[in-house]
Structures are given as C-alpha cells and as structure tokens.
Amino acid sequence: MFNTTKSLSSLKGVFPSIHQPLPLSRTESQKLLNALKTSFRSNLDREHGWGPDEPTSSPNKLSSPTVSEQSGIHQHHRPTDQHLRAILSNPLFKKGIRTTPRADALQKDPMEIFDKAVARGMMNRKAATGCLMAKHHQVLQSSPLSIQGAIMESAAGLRVLDWLRSSGEERDGAFLGDASFLKALMRFLVAEGHEAVVWAWADRLARQDGPSIPEDPRGTHLSFILTSLIKTKANGSDDRNLNSAYATILRVNDRWKSDKNLPQLLSHAWRSLSWYSTVEAWNRPRPSEALFDNYVALEPALPHPMSIDRAHLDLHHPTHPSFERALHFFKTDKLVVPPQPSIVGAKRAPNVQRFVARITSMGMDTAKHLTEIGRTDDAQWVLQLLKSKLSDEAMDYERWRVV
C-alpha cells in the first residue's frame, strides 16, 4: 500500500546489519570472567588496601588500620564495587550452580501457593491446613534466631483469616469443628497478635452463633479450642515461660464460671499445663508464684481425681516445693504398671507410655528433693520402688531429662 522512499532506502545502507550476539559457551563465559577479574585487580588493590607493591606479611601493616577499615561504611558506594557486584550478579555467571533439595524447599513459600489458590477460588480448609503446616515446618527448618518472630513476620495467620472472612467460612462457622485446621492456624494467630479473634470464636461457639456452628452440648469443641489456645501460649514464646498459659486458663475459668461444662472445658488444658509444669520443667523458666498457685487451685473443680498431678506439682512449686504428697502417693497407692509387650519391637500404648513417664519423673524428683533435705533413706526407698515396678528403659534418667 505504501512505497518505500529513496530516503528510507538510503538510510538502510548507512547502518550496518544488526545481529543478536550468540550466547556464550561455558568456556567463553569463564574466559570473560577471568579477563574482567584481571582488569579490576589493580583498582581493587588500591581501594581495599592491598597495593601491588605492598608486602602482605608486614606486621606493621597488619596492625595498622587499612583503607577498607577506615572507610568500610562507604565501600559499597564506590564505582568499582558497584560495577563488580552488577557483573557477578548477572545470570550468565550463575550457570551450573545447583541448589540442594533442602535449599529449594526453603525457597518455596507455601503461602504463595495458598495465595494463588485463593485467587483462583480453589482454596479449602484441608488445603489451608496443609499450607500452614508446611509454612511452620519451613520456619523451623530455617533455624531463625526467634521462631516466634519468624512466625509473626510470615503473616500466614492473617492471610488465612482474611480468606475465612472473604469466603464466608467465618460467618458460616463450620470451621470451628475442624480440629486439624484450628490447631494449625492457632500458632500463627497467637504469634501475630490475633488472640482476640480466637476468644471471639470461642464465644460464638458457646452461644451457637452461626448457621453451621457444630452442636456442642458437652463443650467438646469449645474445650478443644480453649485447650489449643492454652497449649499455644505455653509453647508460644522462645523461652517457653508458662505465665501466659496460666493467665489464660484462669481467664477461661472466670469467663465460663457459670457454664455447666466448665469442668470439661478446664480438664484437658489443666492436665496439659500440669505436664508442662513438672515433666518438662527442666527446660522452662520458673513461673510466677501467684499464677502457679491460682492455677493449681482449679484442681478441685475438675471432673476426675488428679492425685498424681497434684503431688508432682507440689514438688515444682516456684518458691516452696514439698515432697509430702508425692511420698504419700508412693507409700499408699498400689502402683500398677502394665508390663512391656512380649512381642519384640512392640511398644506400650501412648497413654501407658505417658503414665510411665509421669511416674518416673515424679519418682526422680521426689528422690532428688529428699536427698537435698537429708532424707537419704526415703530417697533410696523411692528409687528401689521405681526399679521394682518399672523397666530399665523407663528408669533411664537421661531419657526423660528429669531435674
């Protein structure tokens, strides 16, 4: 439709033909890198204190400040440094670099997968649970200085919370019966400062406020949410201090004091805190005496006798440990421990393993306390009782790390 003019034709002859450069081979890339390194050598020597004529082994030179030490904070502004950094960051020089599978896994953010699935309308609670669990695993594998700080910075809990609200899941309320989802989400919400949301959900569940709220006549679902919250608070700080967990269970007691299901709401959480306060006391700081006493005082309201827990807690009182209940337990209770399975390689049931761990821990703590106050005969009696009732595996002091 248009004819080429003479002027345009003449311009074509002025400029030479332009061709895209062929990609460099690995050998050519290496040669180019070597040439660049050589050309920059003298400049780098001058700017970083290692001139070509300076002896590198001179004691005086090593003891006096170098150029780089005197102006280290300004080095990254030098043209040489900027140019070299730009060259070495070029993908051309990264050819052949392989990352390990572990490094690849750490680089992939599970929450990016979550965001893409949400954008496409493909997200559900099961997938969200998987993303949260993968993110938590990724945080642990990255070995951060502060695990809770890394969890907070991820903002994974807020992203899932936003999805719950935008998708209508939160309004519907069915998710309050999804134990796996709530457990995975809880640690992120608490670390990110959204604990108030969990309390609001607990209130809704107690009031049955929602079209698909799971029926909870015995308080089972509510107990799970509150217990998960308390466990998260117990393990939600880098020093694993229990004060926040004690305060939380006391708040539960005050909030649902008139609820007929209060014993059910408190029972599992109280037992969990008892374990943390005794068997795991060796790697936790000493708690507040007032909070500890108020927590222990909840025991009479629980539905089942807690004689073992109560005796063991006395041994771990923050300021006034006592052995009387524990020694009375060993002298009056018939300590019956199921024998080891006869099948080679078989293990005891989890609840039996937990019982053995508790008895072993309390026995060791009792003997230790009795020895410290000079009642060595009673201490030896307790140890002999444990040896006669429990297996050698259970009596392995280092296995249970009891102090």
C-alpha positions in Angstrom: 0.0 0.0 0.0 2.9 2.3 0.8 6.0 2.6 -1.4 9.5 2.8 0.1 11.0 6.2 -0.5 14.6 6.8 -1.6 15.4 8.5 1.7 14.4 5.4 3.7 16.3 3.2 1.3 19.4 5.2 1.7 19.2 5.1 5.5 19.3 1.3 5.4 22.7 1.5 3.8 24.1 3.8 6.3 23.8 1.4 9.3 25.4 -2.0 9.3 23.3 -5.1 9.8 22.5 -5.6 13.4 22.6 -9.2 14.7 21.9 -10.5 18.2 25.1 -11.8 19.8 25.4 -15.6 20.1 25.1 -17.0 23.6 28.5 -17.6 25.3 29.6 -21.1 26.0 30.7 -22.1 29.4 34.4 -21.8 28.4 33.8 -18.4 26.9 32.0 -17.2 30.0 34.9 -18.3 32.1 37.4 -16.5 29.9 35.3 -13.3 30.1 35.1 -13.6 33.8 38.9 -14.1 34.1 39.5 -11.0 31.9 37.2 -8.9 34.0 38.8 -10.0 37.2 42.3 -9.2 35.9 41.2 -5.7 34.7 39.8 -4.9 38.1 42.6 -6.2 40.1 44.7 -3.0 40.3 41.7 -0.9 41.2 40.6 -3.3 43.9 44.1 -3.4 45.3 44.2 0.3 45.6 40.8 0.7 47.1 40.9 -2.2 49.5 44.4 -1.6 51.0 46.4 -4.3 49.1 48.6 -2.4 46.6 50.8 -4.4 44.2 54.0 -3.1 45.8 52.9 -3.6 49.4 54.3 -6.6 51.3 51.4 -8.6 52.7 53.3 -10.0 55.6 54.4 -6.8 57.3 53.4 -6.8 61.0 53.1 -3.0 60.9 50.8 -3.1 58.0 48.6 -5.7 59.7 48.4 -3.9 63.0 47.5 -0.5 61.5 44.1 0.3 60.1 43.7 -0.4 56.4 42.0 1.8 53.9 39.0 -0.6 53.9 38.8 -0.4 57.7 38.8 3.4 57.7 36.1 3.8 55.2 34.3 0.4 55.3 30.8 2.0 55.6 31.4 3.8 52.3 32.9 1.0 50.2 29.6 -0.1 48.7 29.3 3.4 47.1 32.5 3.0 45.1 32.0 2.6 41.3 34.4 -0.4 41.3 32.3 -2.3 43.9 29.0 -1.4 42.2 30.3 -2.5 38.8 31.7 -5.7 40.1 28.6 -6.5 42.0 26.5 -5.9 39.0 28.7 -8.2 36.8 28.8 -11.1 39.3 25.1 -11.0 39.8 24.5 -11.5 36.1 22.7 -14.8 35.5 25.4 -15.6 32.9 27.9 -16.3 35.7 25.4 -18.5 37.7 25.3 -21.2 35.1 26.0 -24.6 36.5 25.2 -23.6 40.1 23.0 -26.2 41.7 21.0 -25.9 44.9 20.3 -28.7 47.3 16.7 -30.1 47.6 16.6 -28.7 51.2 17.6 -25.2 49.9 14.9 -25.5 47.1 12.3 -26.4 49.7 13.2 -23.4 51.9 13.0 -21.1 48.9 9.4 -22.1 48.1 6.9 -20.3 50.3 3.8 -22.4 50.9 1.8 -19.3 51.4 2.5 -18.3 47.8 0.7 -21.5 46.8 -2.1 -20.5 49.3 -2.4 -17.0 47.7 -2.6 -18.4 44.2 -5.2 -21.0 45.1 -7.3 -18.3 46.9 -7.1 -16.1 43.8 -8.4 -18.9 41.6 -11.2 -19.8 44.1 -9.7 -23.2 44.7 -8.8 -22.9 48.4 -10.5 -25.1 51.1 -9.8 -25.8 54.8 -7.9 -29.0 54.1 -5.5 -27.2 51.7 -5.2 -24.3 54.0 -4.2 -26.6 56.8 -1.5 -28.2 54.6 -0.1 -24.7 53.7 0.0 -23.7 57.4 1.7 -26.9 58.4 4.2 -26.6 55.6 4.9 -23.0 56.5 5.5 -23.8 60.1 7.9 -26.6 59.1 9.7 -24.2 56.8 10.1 -21.7 59.6 11.6 -24.5 61.9 14.0 -25.7 59.1 15.3 -22.2 58.5 16.7 -22.1 62.1 15.7 -18.4 62.8 17.1 -16.5 65.8 13.5 -16.3 67.1 11.0 -18.9 66.0 8.0 -16.9 67.2 9.4 -13.8 65.5 9.7 -15.7 62.2 6.1 -17.0 62.5 4.9 -13.5 63.2 6.7 -12.0 60.2 5.2 -14.6 57.9 1.7 -13.1 58.4 0.3 -16.5 57.4 -2.4 -16.4 60.1 -3.7 -13.1 58.9 -3.8 -14.3 55.3 -5.8 -17.4 56.2 -8.1 -15.2 58.4 -8.7 -12.8 55.5 -9.6 -15.8 53.4 -12.0 -17.2 56.0 -13.8 -13.8 56.1 -13.9 -13.2 52.3 -15.0 -16.7 51.5 -17.9 -16.7 54.1 -16.3 -19.5 56.1 -16.0 -17.5 59.2 -19.6 -16.3 59.1 -20.8 -19.9 58.4 -18.9 -21.2 61.5 -18.4 -24.8 60.3 -14.7 -24.5 60.6 -15.0 -24.3 64.4 -15.4 -28.1 64.3 -12.3 -28.7 62.2 -9.7 -29.6 64.8 -6.8 -30.0 62.4 -7.4 -26.6 60.8 -7.8 -24.8 64.1 -4.6 -26.4 65.6 -2.5 -25.4 62.5 -4.0 -21.9 62.5 -3.8 -21.2 66.2 0.0 -20.9 66.5 0.1 -18.2 63.7 -2.8 -16.2 65.1 -1.4 -16.0 68.6 2.2 -15.2 67.4 0.8 -12.5 65.1 -1.2 -10.9 67.9 -4.7 -12.0 66.8 -5.6 -13.9 70.0 -8.8 -11.8 70.4 -10.2 -13.5 67.3 -9.8 -16.9 69.0 -11.7 -15.6 72.0 -14.5 -14.3 69.8 -14.8 -17.7 68.1 -15.0 -19.4 71.5 -17.8 -17.0 72.5 -19.7 -17.8 69.2 -19.3 -21.5 69.7 -20.6 -21.2 73.3 -23.6 -19.2 72.1 -24.1 -21.4 69.0 -24.0 -18.3 66.9 -23.8 -19.3 63.2 -25.8 -21.3 60.6 -23.4 -24.2 60.6 -21.8 -23.9 64.0 -21.2 -27.5 65.2 -23.5 -28.6 68.0 -21.6 -28.8 71.3 -23.8 -29.8 74.2 -20.9 -31.2 76.2 -18.5 -28.5 75.4 -16.1 -30.8 73.4 -15.4 -28.4 70.6 -15.1 -25.4 72.9 -12.8 -27.4 75.1 -10.6 -28.2 72.1 -10.3 -24.5 71.0 -9.5 -23.3 74.5 -7.0 -26.1 75.1 -5.3 -25.4 71.8 -5.1 -21.8 72.8 -3.6 -22.6 76.2 -1.1 -25.1 74.7 -0.1 -22.5 72.1 0.5 -19.9 74.9 2.5 -22.4 76.8 4.9 -23.1 73.9 4.4 -19.7 72.1 7.4 -17.9 73.5 11.1 -18.5 72.8 11.8 -19.0 76.5 8.7 -21.3 77.0 7.5 -19.4 80.0 4.2 -20.7 81.4 2.9 -17.5 82.9 0.8 -16.6 79.9 -0.7 -20.0 79.8 -1.6 -19.9 83.5 -3.2 -16.5 83.0 -5.2 -17.9 80.0 -6.7 -20.9 81.9 -7.7 -18.5 84.7 -9.4 -16.3 82.2 -11.3 -19.3 80.9 -12.4 -20.1 84.4 -13.7 -16.6 85.0 -15.4 -16.3 81.6 -17.4 -19.6 81.8 -17.7 -19.9 85.6 -21.5 -20.4 85.4 -21.3 -22.8 82.5 -22.3 -26.4 83.3 -19.5 -27.6 81.1 -16.7 -25.7 82.9 -15.1 -28.9 84.3 -14.9 -30.3 80.8 -13.6 -27.0 79.5 -10.8 -26.9 82.0 -9.8 -30.6 82.4 -7.6 -31.3 79.4 -6.0 -27.9 79.5 -5.3 -28.2 83.2 -3.7 -31.7 82.7 -1.6 -30.4 79.8 -0.3 -27.5 81.9 0.4 -29.9 84.7 2.7 -31.9 82.4 4.5 -28.8 81.2 4.9 -27.6 84.8 6.5 -30.9 86.0 7.8 -33.4 83.5 9.0 -30.5 81.2 10.0 -28.2 84.0 13.7 -28.8 83.3 13.7 -26.6 80.2 11.3 -23.9 81.3 11.9 -20.8 83.5 10.5 -20.6 86.9 6.9 -19.3 86.7 5.1 -16.6 88.8 4.2 -17.9 92.3 0.8 -16.2 92.3 -0.2 -17.5 88.8 1.1 -21.0 89.7 -0.9 -21.1 92.9 -4.1 -19.9 91.3 -3.7 -22.4 88.5 -3.2 -25.3 91.0 -6.3 -24.1 93.0 -8.5 -25.0 90.0 -7.9 -28.7 90.6 -10.8 -29.4 92.9 -13.3 -28.3 90.2 -12.1 -30.9 87.7 -14.2 -34.0 87.0 -11.6 -36.7 87.8 -9.1 -37.0 90.7 -5.7 -35.6 89.8 -3.6 -37.1 92.7 -0.5 -37.7 90.6 -0.6 -34.3 89.1 -1.2 -32.6 92.4 1.6 -34.4 94.1 4.0 -33.7 91.3 3.1 -30.0 91.2 3.9 -29.7 94.9 7.4 -30.8 94.1 7.7 -28.0 91.5 6.3 -25.1 93.4 8.3 -22.0 92.4 9.2 -21.0 96.0 8.1 -23.7 98.4 8.5 -27.2 96.9 7.2 -30.0 99.1 7.5 -33.8 99.0 4.7 -34.9 101.3 2.0 -35.7 98.7 4.5 -37.4 96.4 5.9 -39.6 99.2 2.4 -40.4 100.4 1.4 -41.4 96.9 4.2 -43.9 96.6 3.7 -45.4 100.0 -0.1 -45.8 99.9 -1.1 -46.1 96.3 -0.8 -49.5 94.6 1.5 -48.7 91.7 0.5 -51.0 88.9 2.3 -50.5 85.6 1.3 -52.7 82.6 4.2 -54.9 81.6 6.2 -54.4 78.4 4.7 -56.1 75.4 6.1 -59.6 74.8 6.4 -59.1 71.1 9.9 -57.9 70.1 9.8 -54.3 68.9 6.3 -53.6 70.2 5.6 -50.5 72.2 3.3 -49.7 75.0 0.1 -47.7 74.2 0.7 -43.9 74.2 -1.4 -43.4 77.4 0.7 -46.1 79.2 3.9 -44.5 78.0 2.8 -41.2 79.3 1.9 -42.7 82.7 5.3 -44.4 82.9 7.0 -41.1 82.0 5.0 -39.3 84.7 5.7 -41.8 87.4 9.4 -42.0 86.5 9.7 -38.2 86.5 7.8 -37.8 89.8 9.9 -40.5 91.4 13.2 -39.0 90.4 12.0 -35.5 91.5 10.9 -37.0 94.9 14.2 -38.8 95.4 16.2 -35.7 94.4 14.3 -33.5 96.8 14.5 -36.0 99.7 18.3 -36.2 99.1 18.7 -32.4 99.2 17.0 -32.2 102.6 19.0 -35.1 104.1 16.3 -37.9 104.0 18.5 -40.3 102.0 16.9 -43.4 103.3 13.5 -42.3 101.9 15.1 -41.3 98.7 16.7 -44.7 98.3 13.4 -46.4 99.1 11.6 -44.4 96.3 14.4 -45.3 93.8 14.1 -49.0 94.7 10.4 -48.9 94.3 10.7 -47.5 90.8 13.2 -50.1 89.9 11.0 -52.9 91.0 7.9 -51.5 89.2 9.3 -50.0 86.1 11.5 -51.3 83.3 15.2 -50.3 82.9 14.2 -48.3 79.9 11.8 -46.2 81.9 14.4 -45.7 84.6 16.9 -44.2 82.2 17.4 -40.8 83.8 18.8 -39.2 80.6 15.9 -40.5 78.5 13.4 -38.4 80.5 15.7 -35.5 81.2 14.1 -35.0 84.6 15.6 -32.5 87.0 
